[in-house]
Amino acid sequence: MFWGLVAVGAIGILLGLRVRAPALIVATAATVVVGAVAGGIASSFDWHRLLSILLLVVTLQCAYLLGLLLGVMWRRMPPEQ
């Protein structure tokens, strides 16, 4: 689970630096689908699986906001002379 959070966080930061909200919507949907498939479709859908998918989505979106903030700060930095 830890490496999943790290991977989703890195993807979120990269999305925030480069692309905007429509890509975040697609990435969120993909995270939900991959989280459900990784948990096993044949197994019963329990609260543990739902909370882990929710944690991945929240991590993705917070990392996106962090990447967006870093991108704005990067663009506003004055050039070195």
C-alpha positions in Angstrom: 0.0 0.0 0.0 2.9 2.4 0.8 4.4 2.1 -2.7 0.9 2.6 -4.2 0.6 5.9 -2.3 4.1 7.0 -3.4 3.4 6.2 -7.0 0.0 8.0 -6.9 1.6 11.0 -5.2 4.4 11.2 -7.8 1.8 11.0 -10.6 -0.3 13.7 -8.9 2.7 16.1 -8.6 3.6 15.5 -12.3 0.0 16.1 -13.4 0.0 19.3 -11.4 3.2 20.5 -13.0 2.2 19.8 -16.6 -1.5 19.4 -17.2 -4.8 20.7 -15.8 -8.1 19.5 -14.3 -9.4 17.3 -17.1 -6.4 15.0 -16.8 -6.9 14.9 -13.0 -10.5 13.6 -13.6 -9.2 10.9 -15.9 -6.4 10.0 -13.4 -8.9 9.8 -10.6 -11.2 7.5 -12.5 -8.2 5.3 -13.5 -7.1 5.2 -9.8 -10.5 4.0 -8.7 -10.6 1.3 -11.5 -7.1 0.1 -10.8 -7.7 0.0 -7.0 -10.9 -2.0 -7.5 -9.2 -4.5 -9.9 -6.1 -4.8 -7.7 -8.4 -5.7 -4.8 -10.0 -8.5 -6.8 -13.4 -8.1 -8.5 -14.4 -11.6 -7.5 -13.9 -10.9 -3.8 -16.5 -9.1 -1.7 -16.3 -5.3 -1.7 -15.6 -4.4 1.9 -15.0 -1.2 3.8 -11.3 -1.8 3.9 -11.1 -1.8 0.1 -13.3 1.3 -0.1 -11.1 3.2 2.4 -7.9 2.2 0.6 -9.3 3.4 -2.7 -10.4 6.6 -1.1 -7.0 7.1 0.5 -5.4 6.7 -3.0 -7.8 9.2 -4.5 -7.2 11.8 -1.7 -3.4 11.3 -2.1 -3.6 11.8 -5.8 -5.7 15.0 -5.5 -3.5 16.5 -2.7 -0.4 15.7 -4.7 -2.0 17.4 -7.7 -2.6 20.5 -5.7 1.0 20.5 -4.5 2.3 20.1 -8.1 0.0 22.9 -9.2 1.4 25.2 -6.4 5.0 24.2 -7.3 4.3 24.9 -11.0 2.9 28.4 -10.3 5.8 29.2 -8.0 8.3 28.0 -10.7 6.7 30.2 -13.4 6.7 33.3 -11.2 10.3 33.1 -10.2 12.4 36.0 -11.6 15.1 34.9 -14.0 18.6 34.8 -12.7 21.0 37.5 -13.9 
